[in-house]
Amino acid sequence: MPRAAGRILRRVAPVLALLSGWQLLAMALDMEELPGAWQALQTVPQILSSGEDVGSILASLRRMAIGYVLALLMVVPLGLSMGRCQRLARVVNPLAALAYPIPKAALMPIIMLWFGIGDLSKILVIFLGVSLPLLYHSYQGALQVDEKLWWSARAMGMGAVRGMLRVVLPAALPEILLGCRVAVSMALITMISSEMIARQRGAGDLLFNALDMAVYTEVYAMIVIIAVIGLTLDALVEWARRRLTHWTDAQGAAG
């Protein structure tokens, strides 16, 4: 019991310190543009009690989920294939290196010209935002597969596709899940950015509207809500990683 309490305290203490620092800074500066943490936290239930606002947040999460899942289904197989086929890697790697430094939200105006301001354009931006972390980590995971395992499987008559599913994917899974964790953050960032550019129903639009109307308590309350969503999603991915790759933690402890 004391250990559990200690773990909880270690997790909660940084958050409490951040909120306390925020509150003290707001009191010291006494600016309308920087409400205190307590004021922002009091505004959170008001937002969550509004059916329209909750619907906007859920619409954002739906777009984010679609873009994220599409990237998982399309990009992870590509990254694994790159790890087993150097010709493919030589073609894709320069393109990925070229695309990496480009802010994905900066592509939003062009994508809006092509696909309009609806869900499709936002989902595409989210897809692009999460693709590169997933591609890189799945590629690196495939490179770490023991060649003896791969060729032993092929020698036993296992086809390329089956070998990818039975040998490469399990071996690369810890690295892939690390990429999934990075990709969650990128999905959240691109989701909010795209919705602030293409002003349509969503969490980013709620944030921008509050900023536009100078309702600063709502601005910071939305930031708190978005941060909690991000922390929750990150915790879910980490939970999945521990469940699916528990042997790596055991190996680390043994080492």
C-alpha positions as CSV (number, residue, x, y, z in Angstrom):
1,M,0.0,0.0,0.0
2,P,2.7,2.6,0.8
3,R,4.5,1.7,-2.5
4,A,1.3,2.3,-4.4
5,A,0.8,5.6,-2.7
6,G,4.3,6.5,-3.4
7,R,3.9,5.7,-7.2
8,I,0.7,7.8,-7.3
9,L,2.4,10.7,-5.5
10,R,5.4,10.6,-7.9
11,R,3.0,10.8,-10.9
12,V,0.7,13.5,-9.4
13,A,3.4,15.7,-7.9
14,P,4.7,17.1,-11.2
15,V,1.2,18.0,-12.2
16,L,0.5,19.7,-8.9
17,A,3.8,21.6,-9.2
18,L,2.9,22.8,-12.7
19,L,-0.6,23.9,-11.7
20,S,0.8,25.7,-8.6
21,G,3.5,27.5,-10.7
22,W,0.8,28.5,-13.2
23,Q,-1.4,29.9,-10.5
24,L,1.4,31.8,-8.9
25,L,2.6,33.2,-12.2
26,A,-1.0,34.3,-13.1
27,M,-1.3,36.0,-9.7
28,A,2.0,37.8,-10.1
29,L,1.4,39.0,-13.6
30,D,-2.3,39.8,-13.1
31,M,-3.0,39.7,-16.9
32,E,-6.4,39.1,-18.5
33,E,-4.6,37.0,-21.1
34,L,-3.3,34.6,-18.4
35,P,-6.0,33.4,-16.1
36,G,-5.1,31.3,-13.1
37,A,-5.0,27.5,-13.2
38,W,-8.0,27.4,-10.8
39,Q,-10.1,29.6,-13.2
40,A,-9.2,27.4,-16.1
41,L,-10.0,24.2,-14.3
42,Q,-13.4,25.6,-13.2
43,T,-14.2,26.2,-16.8
44,V,-13.5,22.6,-17.9
45,P,-16.8,21.2,-16.5
46,Q,-18.7,24.0,-18.2
47,I,-17.3,22.9,-21.6
48,L,-17.8,19.2,-20.9
49,S,-21.4,19.9,-19.8
50,S,-22.2,21.4,-23.2
51,G,-23.5,18.7,-25.7
52,E,-22.4,20.8,-28.6
53,D,-18.8,21.2,-27.3
54,V,-18.5,17.5,-26.4
55,G,-19.8,16.7,-29.9
56,S,-17.0,18.9,-31.4
57,I,-14.4,17.1,-29.3
58,L,-15.7,13.7,-30.3
59,A,-15.7,14.7,-33.9
60,S,-12.0,15.6,-33.6
61,L,-11.2,12.2,-32.0
62,R,-13.1,10.4,-34.7
63,R,-11.0,12.2,-37.4
64,M,-7.8,11.5,-35.4
65,A,-8.7,7.8,-35.0
66,I,-9.4,7.4,-38.8
67,G,-6.2,9.0,-39.8
68,Y,-4.2,7.1,-37.2
69,V,-5.6,3.7,-38.1
70,L,-5.2,4.2,-41.8
71,A,-1.5,5.1,-41.2
72,L,-1.1,1.9,-39.1
73,L,-2.6,-0.3,-41.8
74,M,-0.7,1.3,-44.7
75,V,2.6,2.6,-43.4
76,V,3.7,-0.1,-41.0
77,P,3.6,-2.8,-43.7
78,L,5.6,-0.4,-45.9
79,G,8.2,0.1,-43.2
80,L,8.5,-3.6,-42.5
81,S,8.9,-4.3,-46.2
82,M,11.7,-1.6,-46.4
83,G,13.5,-3.4,-43.7
84,R,13.5,-6.6,-45.7
85,C,14.0,-5.1,-49.2
86,Q,16.9,-2.6,-49.5
87,R,15.8,-1.6,-53.0
88,L,12.5,-0.4,-51.6
89,A,14.3,1.4,-48.8
90,R,16.6,3.2,-51.2
91,V,13.6,4.6,-53.0
92,V,11.4,5.5,-50.0
93,N,14.1,6.8,-47.6
94,P,15.0,9.9,-49.6
95,L,11.3,10.8,-50.0
96,A,10.8,10.4,-46.3
97,A,13.8,12.5,-45.5
98,L,12.5,15.2,-47.9
99,A,9.0,15.2,-46.3
100,Y,10.2,15.0,-42.6
101,P,11.0,18.7,-42.0
102,I,7.9,20.0,-43.7
103,P,5.2,21.0,-41.1
104,K,2.2,18.9,-42.0
105,A,-0.2,21.7,-41.0
106,A,1.5,23.9,-43.6
107,L,0.1,21.6,-46.3
108,M,-3.4,22.2,-45.1
109,P,-4.2,25.2,-47.4
110,I,-3.1,23.1,-50.4
111,I,-5.0,20.1,-49.3
112,M,-8.1,22.3,-48.7
113,L,-7.9,23.5,-52.3
114,W,-7.9,19.9,-53.5
115,F,-10.4,18.3,-51.1
116,G,-12.3,21.2,-49.5
117,I,-12.6,22.0,-45.7
118,G,-14.4,18.8,-44.7
119,D,-13.3,15.8,-42.8
120,L,-11.2,14.3,-45.7
121,S,-8.7,17.1,-45.7
122,K,-8.2,17.0,-41.9
123,I,-7.9,13.2,-41.9
124,L,-5.3,13.4,-44.7
125,V,-3.2,15.9,-42.7
126,I,-3.4,13.6,-39.6
127,F,-2.4,10.6,-41.8
128,L,0.6,12.5,-43.1
129,G,1.6,13.7,-39.6
130,V,1.6,10.2,-38.1
131,S,3.0,8.3,-41.1
132,L,6.7,9.3,-40.8
133,P,7.2,8.2,-37.1
134,L,5.4,4.9,-37.9
135,L,7.5,4.4,-41.1
136,Y,10.8,5.1,-39.3
137,H,10.2,2.9,-36.3
138,S,8.7,0.0,-38.3
139,Y,11.6,0.2,-40.7
140,Q,14.1,0.2,-37.8
141,G,12.3,-2.7,-36.1
142,A,12.5,-4.8,-39.3
143,L,16.2,-4.1,-39.6
144,Q,16.8,-5.5,-36.1
145,V,15.3,-8.9,-37.0
146,D,17.9,-11.7,-36.6
147,E,18.8,-12.8,-40.1
148,K,19.1,-16.4,-38.9
149,L,15.4,-16.4,-37.9
150,W,14.4,-15.0,-41.2
151,W,16.3,-17.4,-43.4
152,S,15.4,-20.4,-41.1
153,A,11.8,-19.6,-41.6
154,R,12.3,-19.3,-45.4
155,A,14.2,-22.6,-45.4
156,M,11.3,-24.3,-43.7
157,G,9.1,-23.2,-46.6
158,M,7.5,-20.2,-45.1
159,G,6.5,-17.7,-47.7
160,A,7.4,-14.0,-47.7
161,V,4.0,-12.8,-46.5
162,R,3.7,-15.4,-43.8
163,G,7.3,-14.8,-42.7
164,M,6.6,-11.1,-42.4
165,L,3.6,-11.9,-40.2
166,R,5.2,-14.7,-38.1
167,V,8.8,-13.6,-37.8
168,V,9.4,-9.9,-38.7
169,L,6.3,-8.4,-37.2
170,P,6.6,-10.0,-33.7
171,A,10.4,-9.2,-33.6
172,A,9.8,-5.6,-34.7
173,L,6.7,-5.0,-32.5
174,P,8.5,-3.2,-29.6
175,E,10.0,-0.7,-32.0
176,I,6.6,-0.3,-33.8
177,L,4.8,0.4,-30.6
178,L,7.4,3.0,-29.7
179,G,6.6,4.6,-33.1
180,C,2.9,4.4,-32.2
181,R,3.5,6.3,-29.0
182,V,5.3,9.1,-30.9
183,A,2.6,9.0,-33.6
184,V,-0.2,9.6,-31.0
185,S,1.4,13.0,-30.1
186,M,1.8,13.9,-33.8
187,A,-1.8,12.9,-34.4
188,L,-3.1,15.2,-31.7
189,I,-0.9,18.1,-32.9
190,T,-1.9,17.8,-36.5
191,M,-5.6,17.3,-35.5
192,I,-5.7,20.6,-33.6
193,S,-3.6,22.5,-36.2
194,S,-5.7,21.4,-39.1
195,E,-8.9,22.3,-37.3
196,M,-7.6,25.8,-36.4
197,I,-6.8,26.4,-40.1
198,A,-9.9,24.8,-41.6
199,R,-12.5,26.3,-39.3
200,Q,-15.0,23.5,-38.9
201,R,-16.6,21.7,-35.9
202,G,-13.8,20.3,-33.7
203,A,-11.6,20.9,-30.7
204,G,-9.3,23.1,-32.6
205,D,-12.2,25.2,-33.7
206,L,-13.4,25.6,-30.1
207,L,-9.9,26.7,-29.1
208,F,-9.6,29.2,-31.9
209,N,-13.1,30.6,-31.3
210,A,-12.4,31.2,-27.6
211,L,-9.1,32.9,-28.6
212,D,-10.9,35.0,-31.2
213,M,-13.5,36.1,-28.7
214,A,-10.8,36.8,-26.0
215,V,-12.5,34.3,-23.6
216,Y,-9.1,33.3,-22.2
217,T,-10.4,31.0,-19.4
218,E,-12.0,28.9,-22.2
219,V,-8.7,29.0,-24.2
220,Y,-6.7,27.5,-21.3
221,A,-9.5,25.2,-20.3
222,M,-9.4,23.7,-23.8
223,I,-5.7,23.4,-23.6
224,V,-6.1,21.4,-20.3
225,I,-8.7,19.2,-22.0
226,I,-6.4,18.5,-25.0
227,A,-3.5,17.8,-22.6
228,V,-5.6,15.3,-20.7
229,I,-6.7,13.6,-23.9
230,G,-3.0,13.4,-25.0
231,L,-1.9,11.9,-21.6
232,T,-4.8,9.4,-21.7
233,L,-4.0,8.2,-25.2
234,D,-0.3,8.0,-24.4
235,A,-1.1,5.9,-21.3
236,L,-3.2,3.6,-23.4
237,V,-0.5,3.0,-26.0
238,E,2.1,2.4,-23.2
239,W,-0.4,-0.1,-21.5
240,A,-0.7,-1.9,-24.9
241,R,3.1,-1.9,-25.3
242,R,3.6,-3.5,-21.9
243,R,0.9,-6.1,-22.5
244,L,2.1,-7.0,-26.0
245,T,5.9,-6.9,-25.4
246,H,6.1,-7.9,-21.7
247,W,9.1,-10.1,-22.5
248,T,11.3,-7.1,-23.4
249,D,10.7,-5.6,-19.9
250,A,11.7,-9.0,-18.4
251,Q,14.9,-9.1,-20.5
252,G,15.7,-5.6,-19.5
253,A,15.3,-6.5,-15.8
254,A,17.4,-9.6,-16.3
255,G,20.1,-7.6,-18.0
